[in-house]
């Protein structure tokens, strides 16, 4: 079966085969099949070389100074801020770039600083990453309610009607009462212009692309939520490696990302890209080196003044030796062409899904169970599934992890830090969760045992990226057919689950 039979546009991505043979030749040299681009992107050789050349030919010091090495580092960091905004087509007058360690760190900044209020709402989709789910702890502590929007099986998409229902606009009544009180107090005189419009119902957080199922949710939900009085936190970590985000057209208050997922290198650098008006409404619960303009501690005088803009959110010293590599990676991607990458990933994903759906044992029974969309409509290059053995039983994902690794395949298994996606896909209901919480039976997992009422505990995830080729797909199916066709499997002797 040739990919061009079903996806003739794949031919237009031939340039990526040349790039694979040069920039990513280490894969074939080591006979590796990399299928975990949602976990981490791969870096081109030229990215590493640019880092080495920069550090070998100049000195860079702590940016919190005005000496020559400090100013050299500051210049590169600020240039990278500009490059990030260019990549997202965002105006520097409207958006700020805060450097963090990763998307998780960026999300925490929002969670700990967001002005959650009593009877306010944090609205999340069921398929959020745990780093976003964790924001609910900050919301709870301030009296806000966390509300989840369910996904619909089997495609694991979300009905927009459910989004609207979860985002009630309660500002009108509050605003009318506020204006009435204001008019009495001021005898009809004008209070703060537009103050009632600044009141927010809460925060809506969702992934542009699910890291569990690959589903791409409509970015139109951003303006939908804003029109109903909510700020929006958009998790773009799984979306940006193979798609463009245009912040001149879609304008969420907060966007989080990890650059190693986009271009493999550098690790330890992420971003919170925030609208400046929204950033100004955040109140940090502490201060640190680099985030204050002034602070006093002596004579019983505890006083500090926060820095303004991005500086108030970048704790300590930013990773100034690695941040410039973000600009290098973005320049590399621009040279390749994001449209070319998107086309290749779409074709490989569709071809993979087609072949996975046709996998059969000798008796004609299916060898795979797919979670999420089985076509390429409104989805990214992430495919979640389980293999099925000759008895019709799910092949334990830990067994697939061990045997695929031995065959030189790098793929992902487990729950992918996305419990909601697993709950929906595996049919884990409220009763099962309550039983686990109440009885402590989850401790059995530490002994490598499964829970009888939760037969599926994890899945297999394959994802594609810039350096993926048809040969990678062929190698995967050669392994699966040779290893699992007509085989009866067991979970005996497998290592204990490590959690999500």
C-alpha positions, 0 to 999 in steps of 0.5 A: 500500500503506497501513501500516495494512493490515498494522500497524493499531496504527500509528494509535495513534502519531499524536501523533508526526506532530504532534511531527515537524511541530513539534519536528523541522520542520527535516527537512521544511523542508530536504527531508531524509529521515533514516534513520540513527537507529542512527548518531545520534538527532535532537534536538527543538527544545525540547532546544536551547532548554532548553540555551540558556535554562539557560546564558543565565540562570545561571553554572556553574563547575568542579564540583571546588570549593565556590563558588556556580557550582561547586555550581550545576554539581554540583547539575545533574550529580548530578540527572542521575545520579538521572534516568538511574537513574530512566529505567533503573529502577535503585536508587541503592543498587545502581547507580552512574552514571559519565559518559563521553564516549560508550559507547566511553569507558565500555567502555574503562573496564571493559576497562582496569580489569577484573581479567582473570586468566590462563586466564580468559575474555572471551566475546563475541558475533560481532556486537559493536561494535568498541568492545566487540571492543577489550576483548579487547586488555586481556584478552589482555595479562593472559592471558585468552582471548577467545572468540567466539560465532558467529551463525546465518545468515540471521537472524544470531541466536545459539543459546542452546546456543552461549552456554551452551557458551561460558560454562563454569563452572570455579569449582566445582573451583577453589573446592573446592581453595581451601576445602581449602587454607583449612581446612588453613591455618586448622585448619577455621576460617572464612576470609573468608565467601563468598570462593570465591563472589567468584571469577569465570570472566571477562566476558561482553559482548554487545549488547542490540541489534545495530547491524548487523542489529537483532537483539535478543538475550535479556536473560535471558542476563545471569542465565544468564551470572551463574549460571555465574560471569561478570560481564556487560557489556551494550552498550545503545547501539543498544537504548535509543533505542527500548526500555526497559531495566529494571535492577530486573529485569535486573541486568548488572554493567556497561551502556554507552550514548551519549546522542546515540544516544538523543535526539540531544543532547547529543553527547560524553556517555555513561554507564557504569552499573555495579553498585556491587559490580562497580565496586569490583572494578575497578582503574584503571591510572592516576589523574588529576585528579578521580579521586584523594583525595590524591597526592604527588610530592615527596621520592621519595614516590610515593603516591596514594589513589583517590576512591571510587565514580563519582569514581574513574572520571571523569577530569578535569572532566566535561562539566558544561555538557552533562550536564544536557541528558541529563535534559532529553532523558529528560524529553522522551522520557518526555513522548512515551512510550517505548511509543509510540516503540517501537510506531511504530518496530516498525510502520515497520520491519515495513512497510519490510521487507515492501516491501524484500522485494517489490522486483523488477526488470522480469524478476521478480528481487529487487532487495534482499538482506536480512541478518538477520530479515525480520520484527519478532520480537525485533528493533529498527528497524535493517535491513541489506541490499544492493541488487541490480542487473539482472545480479544483482550487488550494488550497491556500497554506496559508489555507494548512499551517493553517490547517496542523499546527492545525493537528500537521503537520510541513511542509513548504508553500510559495515560499521558498525564491526561486522566480525563481523556483516559476516563472517557476513552476507557469508560471509567465511570464515577462509581469506579473512581469513587471505589478506588478513592474510598478503598485505597485499591489504587495501591494494588497498582504499586504491586503491578496488579490491575484493578478488575473493575478497571481493565484498561489502565493505559494506552499506546500513543504514536505521534508524528513530526517534522522528521517522520517518514513512511519508513517509520510507519512501515517499521511500526506495522512490521513490529506489530504484525510480527509481535502480536498477530494471533498472539495471546498475551498476559500482564504477568511479570510486568513492572508496576505502573508509575502513575501519570 
